[in-house]
Amino acid sequence: MIALTKTVVQTLAEPQQLDSIDLHDSKRADFLQEVIEGLEDGILILSQTGEVIHANASAHRLCCQFNQGNFNQNFLPPAIWNLCKSLLSSRDFFSDKLIILSDEIVLDKSIFFRIRVRLLDLDGFELPCLLVTVENQYESMKNVALTEVKKFDLTPREAEIWFLYKSNYSYKEIATKLYITINTVKKHMKNIHTKRQACFVVE
């Protein structure tokens, strides 16, 4: 488990909400706002000085998790701000190309996130902003595993084992977590792989 500490980021002005940006069509702006707020991924728009221009609900929740329960507009998780600084310092070398930097934050075996940052050139801003997306890899992987459970017609016990296996648990760790023997885990995994192969043959 890694401990994330708060990094102070200087802000120069009051944060500007996305819906206050001058957009031509207010209905379209409202629609886009609803889409952004409804995303499972965290979306942060930052100035190049680290000012939070906008953070959707998921970003607030995830940043609170990174900052051990607190998310203040003047604080960003160090992993996010360090990635932003890396992008800003490297753009001189690749000024004519779109650069997207990514990194992972691992809190523990079942809580890990992919951070992506890129420059975003918005109308109404003199300088490009930073678009940061935060994907909860665990939740994404869980959704994939749930789809596979249905697709391969796994039993509830097979589903438990498959999910842990997809979460990078070893057979021994799965056995310990579920209070079963390693041989039982192996037997279930053999059944799961048989069902998967049968599914692929049918396709």
N, C-alpha and C positions, 0 to 999 in steps of 0.2 A: 504494500500500500504506500502511495506517495502522499506527502502532505503538501498542499498548495497554500502558499501564503499570499496575502494581499500585496499588490503592487500599486502604489499611488500613481495616477496618471493625471497630469495637469490639464485642466479644462480652461478654455479661454472665454466661453460664452455659455448661455443657457442652452441645454439640449433642445434641438429643433425636432418636433414630431413630424413623422412622414406625411401626415395629412395636411400639414401647413405648407408643404412644398407646393409652389404654384403649378398645378396640372390643368391642362385645358378642359378635361371632361371630369366633373366632380363625381359622376356616377361611376366612371371607370376607376377613379381614385379610390372610391369607397369599396368597389369590388376588389381591387388589388390589396387594399388594406385588410379586408376580410380573409383573402387567400393567405396573405403573409401571417396573419394572426392565427389562422387555423393549421398552419404547418406544424408537423411534429418536430422538425429540425429547428434549432435556434437560429435566428437571423439577427445579426448585429450590423448596423451601419455606423462606421466611426469616421471622424475627421482624421487627418494625418497627425494631429497632436494627441489623439486618443480620446477625444470628446465623443460620447455616445450620442449620436444623432437619433437613432431609433433602435429599439430592441423589442422583438416580439415576445409574446407570453412565454414561449418555450425557451428563448434565450434568457429571460429573467430567471426562470426555474433552474436551468442548467448552470448559470453563473452562480446562483445561490448555492448549488451543490458543490461547485468548485471552490467557492469561498467560504465553505463550512457554515452555510446558513445566511450569509449576508450578501446582498447585491446593492451596491450604492453606485450612482452614476459616475462617481469619481474614482471608482476602483474597477479594474479589469483583472481577471485571472492572469497570472504571469505567463502561462503557456500561450494564451491568446495574444497578449500584447507583444511578447517576444517574436512570435511568428509575423505579426504586423510589421514590426521594426525590421525584420529580415527582408520582408518584401520591399519595404521602402528603400532600404540600403542597396538591394540588388537590382532595382529597376533601372539604374543608370547603365548597367551592363546589357540589359535587354530592353531598351526603351521602345523599340518598334514591335515588340511581341507581347501578347497577353500572358502574364505570369500568374499561375495559381500555385501557392505554396500550401502544403498540408502537413499535419502532424497529428499525433495521437496523445490523448490524456488518459492514463490508466489509473483509476482510483483503487480498484481491486480486480480480481479475476472476472467478476461478472458486471463490472461497471467501467466501460471504456468508451471514449468518444473520438471521433475524427473531426479535426478542425481544418477548415479550408479558408484561405484568404486571397482576395484578388482586388485589384483597383476597379473602382466603379466611377465612371464619368457621368455625373448627374447635371442636368440643366439647372441653373440657378446657383450652382456652387463654383467658385473661382478655381478651386483645386479638386482633383479627383478624391473621392472618399474611398474607404476600405469596406468591402463587403465580406463579412465573416459568417460562415455557416458552421454550425455545430451539430453534428449528427451523433445521436446516441446509437453506437454500433451494437450494443447489447439488445436494444429494442428492435433494431432493424433485423438483426440475426434471429431474434425470437419470432418475428413475423414470418421470416423465411422458413424457420423450423415448423411453425404452426401450419403453414401452407403445405409443407412436405408431409406432415403427419396426416393430413387429409388426403393428399395425393397418393401416398403409399399405403393408406388404410392401416395405420399403426394402432396397436392397442394402447390403452392409457399408460401401462408400464413401459412399453416400447417408446411411447412419446416422451416420457420422463427421461429415459436413458438417452434417446436421440438428442433431446434438447441439451442435456449436459455434455454430451459428446461434441455437439456443435459449438458449445461454449468452451471448448479446449480442455475439458476435464479428462484426465486419464481414466482407464478402466478401474484402477485401484481407487481413485478419488470418487468415481461414480458409485462403486461398491460401498465405500465408506459413507457417502452422503445418503444413500438409499437403504443402508443396513442390509445389504445382500452380499453374496460372495462374488468374487471376480469371475468365477465360472458361470454364474448366472448372468452377469453382465455380458460375457462373451457369447452365451447362448442367445440372448436377446439381440445383440448386435448382428449375429449371424442371420437371425430371422429378418431383421431390418434390411440387411443388404440383399437378402433373397427377394424380399418384396420390392425393393428399389430396382433390382435387375429385371424382375418380371414386368414392372411398370415401364421400363425403358424398352423392353422387347415389344410390348404391345404398341408403343408409340411408333 
